[in-house]
Amino acid sequence: SPMLPRGCAIILLCLCTIILFKTADAITQQEMQACEALLRNNPDIASFRGGKFNASRCCTDLLLVGVTLSCSLDQSAITSITISGNNAVPIFIDFDELQLFHQLESISLSGLSLALRNATLCFPSGLERLPNLRSVEFREFPCLPPDDYWAGLTQVTNIKIAELSQTLPPPPGIAVLNSTLKTFFFGHTLQFTPTPLNHTIPSSWNALNLTTFSIQGRFDLSSLADFLTTMPYLESLDFRCVVYPGETRILPPLPQLVQLLFIPSGVPIPADAFYGFDNLQSLYISGDVVRFPSSAFQLPKILDVTIDIFSYTTVVLSDDSESQWNSTSLEHLTLSAGGRSVQFPDSLNNLVNLSDLALSSCALAPFPANLSGLTNLQTLSLKSISTLNSTLTYAGLATLPNITTLIAGNLDPTNTWMWKLTTLKYIDYFNPFTPFTLDAEMGNMTNLEVFTLWARITTEFPSTLASMTSLKILRLQNGDPTAGPRSFPSFLTKIPQLEDLRLQGFTISGSFPDIALFPRLRRLDLSGIFGMSSPPSLVGATQLESLSLTAITGLTSLPSITTAVPLTLLRALFSYLPLLSGPLTD
C-alpha cells in the first residue's frame, strides 16, 4: 500500500484480527484500515488453522510497527503463536494483549528485536499470566534477559533459545526452573574460529532435572561433561559443538541416555566416543569420520544407527581386526557418505537382527559379496552408489529369505538381479536418464505388490507383467518420451489386484483399454502421454476415484461419461483437464 512506509517486517496475529504492536508514532485510522485489508487479502502472509497461528512469512517491505487492530477473534481459540520477522530491522512490541490468551500453550518468536515502549531491549513480559503455557522459543535474539526473568516461567516445561550471538553466555538463572523444565535447547550460531571462545556451563544448571537437552556452539567441554553427569533422568542428548584439536574429552560415559544426536565439528570423531552408553537405543552421527568407532555396534541395546559422513579420504567402518560388529540388537542402519569411498567390514554379517539397511552417496570399496548373515533383512535401500555391480550380485542377495523391499536409485541398470529376488513386495527404482530394459523375468515377481519405476525405458512392455498377480500399484515414468513403448499394454487388464496405475512420459499411439475392464482400478494417471488422441472411456468405471489427463499432447476429445461416475472424479477431471489440441469430437 502507498500509505505504508517501506523497510520493516510486519508481525500479525491472525488472519484479519490481532496485531500486538504499539509505537510512540501515531498511526492513522486510514492506515489501520489499509493494513487490515492487506492482511485479509494475503493469506500467504499468515495462517490461522486449528487453534494455531503462524506468521512465518512476514513481509519485509512494509512498515506496520505499532498498530493494534480491533480483536474480533475469540482469544480462547488460539493455543499456539509463531512469529518470524527480520532481525535486521528493530520491531517495538508491547505484549500486554497476550494476557487475554488464557489457552495459549506455545509461543515461538524468531528474528525479532523486541523492546517495550520505552525502547528498553528485553524479552516479552507477562508470560507468567498464561497458566497453560508450556513451550517457549526465542530464536535470533540480540540479547539475553536478566536472570530473574526466568522465575516468571515456572509453568513452562520446554524452552528453546537458539541462534544467539557467540558472545552471549549460558544464563545461570534458568536453574530456577529445576522442578518444571524437562526439555531445554541452548545454542549459538555455529561458527568455527581458530581462537577458542568457550563458554563455561553454569554450575547452577546442575540443579535441573532435564529429560531432553540440546546444545550448540562453543563451550568448555569439561564443564559440559560435569553438567551432563549430574542429569540422572536425561534420556535424549543433541550435541552440536565445536571441538578444537587437542581436546581429550568430548562426552563422558552417559549410561542413562537412550537417544544421542552427535555432531561435533572441528576434529574427527574419536574411536572411543561411545563407550559407556550402555542403554543407548538410537544414535545419529554426522561429521568427519575416517575410521568409524565400531564401539557403536557393540552397544548392548542399540536399535538404530544413522551415519552421515563428511570425509576427504576412504572411510573404514571398522577400527581394527579386533573391533567387530557384534550387535545382536541393531535393527536399522543408515549410511550416507557424500560420495566418498566406504569400506565395510566382513563382520557386517554379524548384525543378525538387522531389518533395514540404507546406503546412499558412497562408493563401496569393497562391499561384502555375501550377506548371508543378514537373515532378518527386510528393506534394502541403495541410492547413488558406484562400484556396486562388481561387488554386490544376486548370489550375494539370494540368501536373504525375508527381504521384501528394495529401493534403488542412480544405479547401473544392468542390476538384473533384482528380478530374481522373488520375495520382494515393494520395488522403487529411479535412474531417469539411463536406458532401462523391462526384462521378461519381471514376470517372476509374483509376490510384488508395489512397483515404481522412473527411468529411460527403451523396450516395449513385456507381457509377463500380467503374471504379477499380487501387483496393486504400478507406476512407470519414462525419462525419454522419444524411446520405449509404442502401444498401450492392454494385458494389464489381466492383473486382478491392480488398483493404482500410472503411465507418464510415453509416446503411445492407439486407445487405452476401457477402464471398466480393470476390475479394481481406483486411480489412473496418464499425464504427459504423447500421441493419444482419444481418452479412456469412463463408461462403467464405477470403481474409479481419480483420473489425471494433464499435459497430454494430441488429445482431441473428452472421456465418455455415465451418471454412475462419482461426482468427486468429475470435479477432479474437469479441474485438471489440459487444453485440447483440436475440436471436440463427442
N, C-alpha and C positions, 0 to 999 in steps of 0.2 A: 504494500500500500504506500502511495506517495506521502501519506500523513505520518508514517512511521520512520524515524531516522534509522540509518543503517549502522552495522558494526558490532552487534552483540547478540548473543543467543537468547532465545526466549525459553521459558520453562512454564509448562502449563499443567493443570491438574484435573483434567477430564475433558471430554470432547468439546464442550462449549461452556464450561461452567466455572471451574475454580482455578484461580492463579494466585499463588501465595506470595506475591511480590509487593513490596512497597518501596517508595523512594521519596526523597525530600522534594524532588521536582514535581510540579503539578502536572497531572495527566487530564486532558480534557475529556468530556463525555463523548465527543465525537471520535476521539482516538480509541476510547474503550470500545465503542460500538464497532469500529473498524477491525479491532483486534478480535472481538468475539465472532464476527463474520468470517474472519480469516481462519479461525480455529474450526469453525463448523464446516467450512468448505475444503479443509485439508486434513482428512482423517489419517493420512500417512505421517503426519507430524506426531500424533499421539493416538493411543488406543485405550479404550476402557472396556474390558470384557471380563465377565465372571468375577467381578469384585477386584480386578487387578488393573491398575493404571500404569501405563508405560509411555514415557515421553523421551525415549532414547534417540529420536530423530529430530532433535530441536533445530530450528532454523538458525543459521549463523549470520544471516544478513538482515536481521530485523532487530529493532530495539523496542522491547516492551518490558522494561525493568521497573516494577513497582505497581503494576495495575492489579487491582482486586476486583474481579467480576462478581456479579451477584451469583450466589450459590443456589441453583435450582435443584441440585442433586442431593439426595438423602445421604448424609455423610456415613451413615451406618452401613452403606452398601460397599464401601471401599475397605479392603483388607490389605492391599499392597500398593505401594507407590514406588516407581522407578523414575528418576530424573537424571538425564545426562546432558551436560552442556559443554561449552567451550572454555577451558580453563584460561585461555589467553585473554579473555575479557571478563573483568570482575562483575559479579552479579550480587546485588544487595537484597537480601531476603529477610523477611520477618516471618517466623514460623508460628505466630500466635494462633493461626487458624487450625493448626494441627491438633490442638486440644479438642476440636469438635469431632475428630475421627476416632471414636471410642473403640471401634472394631479393628483398627489398624494393627496388623501383625508384622509387617515387613516394610522397611524403608531402605532404598538404595539411592545414594547420591554420588554422582560421578562427574569429574571435570568441572567443578564449581569453585569459585572463590566466594565464600559465604561471609556475610557481615550483617550486623544489626544496623538500625537506622543511624546510630552514632558512628558508623563506619569502623567499629571495633571488630577486628577479624576474630571469628570464633566459629565453633560448631553449632548446629541448631540446638536451641534450648527448649525446655518444656517437654522433653520426651518422657520424663518421669510421670507425666499426667496421662500417659497412654497405657492402660493396665494390661492390654492384650499384646503389646509389642514384644516380639521375641527375636527378631532378626534385624540387625543394623549394618549397613555397608557404607563406608566412606572411602572413595577412590579418588586419587589425584588431588588431594587437598594440599594446600601450601603450608600447612602448619599442623600442630597437634594442640588439643585443648589443655587447659590446666589439669593437674592431677585430680582435683576434687570434682571434675566434670563427670567422671565415671560413676560416682556414687548415685547419680540420678538414673542409672540404667540397671538397677538391681533386678528388674523383671526380665531382662534380655538374656537369652541363652546362646545366641550366635552373633559374633562380632567379626567383621572383616574390615581391616584397614590396609589398603593396597596402593601400590604405585606412588609411594611417598618419595620425597627428596631424600637422597642418601645421607644427608646431613642430619636428619631427624632421628633421635634415638628412640628405642622402645619405651613406652610410657609406664613408669613404675606403678602409677595409681590404679591401673586396671586390675591389680590384685585384690581390690575391694570387692570384686565380683566372684570371689572364691567359692561361694556356695551356690551360684546360679550359672555361671558361664561354663559351657560344655564344649563349644566349638569356637576356635579363635584362629584367625588368619592375620599375620602381620608381615608386611612386605614393602621393600623399597623398589624403585625401578632398578632392574638388574643390569649393571654395567661393570665390566672388569677393567680395573686400572692397575698399573704397575705398583702404585704405592698403596699398601694396605690401609684401609679405613674400616676397622672392625668395631662394631658396637657390642658392648657387653650386655648380656641378658640380665635384667634387674633381679637381684636375689629375692625381691618381694614376690616375683612370679611363682616361686616355689610353693606358695600357699594355694595356687589354683588347683582345681580338680578337673582337668580337661579330659575329654574322651577323643577329641579330634584337634590336631594342631598343624598349622601350615606356616612356614616361614620362608621368606625370600629376601635375599640381599647379601650384605657383607657383615658378618658377625664374628665375634670371638668364639671359635668352636669349642674351646674348653668350657667357657661359661654356659654355652648351649648344651653341651653334654651333661654338665652338672644339673641343669634345669630338667632335661628330659628324664634323667634317672629318678627324679622326685615325683614323677607323674605315674602313680600306680595304676590308674584307670585308663591310661592312654592306649587307644586301640588303633588309631589311624594317624600317620605322620606324612606330611607333604614337605619334603626337603628340597629347596631350590636355592642353594647358597654358593657363593664364590669361595673356592678353596685355593689358597696360594701354595706354590711349590714349597716343600719343606714341612707342611703340616703333617703331623704324625697321627692325628686322631680326627676322624670325621664324625662318626657316630659311635656312641658306646653300645655295648650289648643291651638290647631292649626286648627282653623276653615277653613283655606284656603286649607288644604290637601284634595286630592282626593284618594290617594293611600298610604298605610303605610305597610311596612315590619318591624315588631317589634320583634327583637331577643335579649333581654337583657340576660346577663349571670351573675351568682353570687347570685341572690336573686329571689324569686318567683315573678311573675307578680302581681302587686298590683291590688286591686279591682277597684280603680277609675282611671285606666290607660287611659281610652278613653273618659272621659267626656270632652266636648268642641270641639269634632271633628265633627261638625255638617254637613260638606259636604263630609265626608269620604264615598267612594263607595266600595273600595277594601281593605281588611285587612288580612294580613298574620301574624300569631303569632306562635312563636316557643320558647320553654323554659320550665322552671319549673312551672307547673300550678297545684295548689291544689284546689282552689275554683275559677273557671274561672270568670273573671269580666263580668257579664251579661250586663254591660253598652254597650258592643259591639253590643248587639242585640236590643238596644234601640236607635241606631243612626238613624236619620230620613231618610238618603239617602243610607244606606248600601245595597250593592247588593251581595257582595261576601266575605265570611269569610272562611279562612283556618286556622286550629289549629293543630299544630304539638307538641305534649306534651312529655316532659321528666319529669317524676314524680315517686316517690317511694311509693306513697300512693294512695288510691282511689281518683279519680278526680271527684269533684262535679261541674257540669256545671251550677250551679246556686248559687248565694251568699246566699240568704235567701228567705223566703217566699214572701217578698215584691219586689224582683228583678225578674220580669217575663220577658220572651222573648216575646216582643210585637212588633217586627219589621214587618211592612206590606210591606217593600221594599225588604227584603232579598230574593235572588233567588238561591244562590249556597252556600252550607255548606259542608266543607270537614274536617274530623277529623281523625287524626292518633295518637294513644296513646301509642305506643311502648309496647304493651302487657299489659298495666295497666288496672285496673278496672275503668269504667267510668259510672257515674250516670247522666242520662238525667232528666231534669225536665219535668213534665207533660205539662208545657207551651210550649214544642216543637210544640204542635199542634196549637199554636198561629201564627206560621210562614206561614200565609195563601198563600203567593205568592212564597213559596219555590218550585223550579222546579227540583233541583238536590241535592241529599243527598248522600254523600260518607263517609263510615265509614270503618276503617281498623285498624288491630292490637290492638284490645281492647276487654275487657270483659264487656258486658253490665250488669250493676248491679243496678237496672234493666232497661230495655228499655220499654218505654210506649207501652202497649199491643195494644193500639188503636191509629191509625194515621189518624183518620177520619178528622182532621182539615186540613191536607195537601192535599187539593183537587186539587192543581195545580202541585203536584209532578209528574214528568215525568221520571226521572232517579234515580234509587236506586242502589248504589254500596256497597256491603258487602264483605269485604276481611279479612280473618284470624280473625274472631270474634267468641269467645267462649260464651257459655250460651245463644246462640241465640234461640235454639229450645224452651226453656222454657219460653221465653218472647215474641217472635215475631211469630205470627201464621197467617194462611190465613185469619182468622177473623179480624186480625188487619190490613191487607192489602186490603181486599176486598172492602173497602170503598174508594179506590183510583181510581177514574174513568179515570184519564188521564195518568196513568203510562204506559210507552211504552218500557223502557229499564231496564234490570236487569243484573248487573254484580256481580257475586258471586264467591268467591274463598276460599278454605280451610274451608268449612262449613260442618256440618254433612249432609250427602246426604239424610237423611230422610226428608229433607225440600221439601216434595212433593207439598207444597202449591204453588210452582212456576208454576205448570201446571194448576192451577186454575185461574191464572191471565190472562185471555183470551184477555186482551187489549195489551199485550206485543207484540212488534215488533222486539225486539233485546234481545237475551239472550247470555251471555258469562259466562260459568261456568267452573271452573277448581279446581280439587281436585285429582291430579294424582294417589295417592296411596291408595285411599279409594274406596271400592266397590260401584258401582253406578248402579242403575236399570233404564233401559229405560222403563218408565211407559207407559202403553197403553193410559193413559189420555193425553199424549202429543198430541194426535190427536185433542184435543180441541183447540189447538193453531192455529186457522185458520187465525189470523192476523199476525203471526210470519213471519218475512222476513229474519232474520239472526239468526242462531243457531250455536254457537261454544261451543264444549264440550271437555274437556280433563280430563279423569277420568279412573278408572279401571272398564271398562264396563263388567258386568258379565252376561248379558242376550242377547238373540237374538234381532235383530232389530224389533220393533213392526210394524206390517203392517199399524197401524194407522198413521204412519209418512206420508203416502200418502195423508192423509186428510189435511196436512198443505199446502193448496192450494196457499198461498201467499209466501211460502218459496223461497228465491232466493239464499241464501248462507247456506250450510250445511257442517260444519267442525267437524268431530268426530275423536279424537285421543285417542287411548287406552293405558292406563298406564301399562297394563299387557297382553302381547300377548298370554299368556297361557290360558286366560279366555275369556269369551264373545262369540260373534257371530262366527258361523262356515260356513256361506254361504252368498253370496252377496245378498243385498236387491234389488232384481230385480224390486220390486214395486216402487222404487224411480223414475223409468221412467214415472210414472203417475203424478209426481209433475210438473205442467205445467210451473211454473216460474223459475225452478231451473237453475241457471247459473254457480254456483261455488260449486263443490263437492270435499271434502277431507276426505278420509278414511285412517288413518295411524295407524300402530302398531297392526293390527289384524291378526289372523291366520285364513285364509279363503280358503276353497277349492272350486273348480269349476271355472267357467268362469265369467268374468264381462260382463254384458249386452253390446250389441253393442252400441257404443257411438251415432250412428245415431238415436237410439230410444229416446234419450233425446232431445226434440225439441229445447231447448235454451242453452244447456250446453256449456259454453265457456272455463271453467278451470276445469281440473280433476287432482287430486293428489292422487296417490295410494302408496305413499312412505312407505317403511317399512312393506309391506304386506308379511306374511309368507304363503307359500303353494300354491301360484298362479303360475302355470307352463306356462300358455299362457296369453299374454296381451290382452287388449281390442282391437277390430278391429277399425281401422280408416276409413274403407270404408264408404263413405257417410257422414263423420264427417266434413262437410264444415264449420260449425259454430265454431268448437273448435279452441281456440287460444293458450292454454297452456296445456301441459301434462307432468306430472312428474312420473317417474317409478323408482326412486332411491331406492337403498338398498332393493330390492325385492328378497327374498330368494326362489330359485326354478325356476326362470324364465328361460325358455329354447328356447324362440323364440322371434322374433321381431314382432311388430304390422303389420297387413296388411295395406298397404298404397295405396292410389289412388292419381292421379295427382291433384285432387281437394283440397287436404290438403294444407293449407297455408305454404309457404316456411319458414316463421318465426317459425312455430311449428316444422317443421322437424329439423331445426337447434338446437332448444332447446332440442328436444328429443334425438338427437344423441350426443349432448354435455354432457348430464347428464345420459345417459343410463348406468345401472350398468353392471358389469361383468356377463356374462351369466354362469349359473351353468352347462350347458350341451351343446351339439352340436345344431346348428341352425336347425330348422325343416322346415322353409319356408322363 
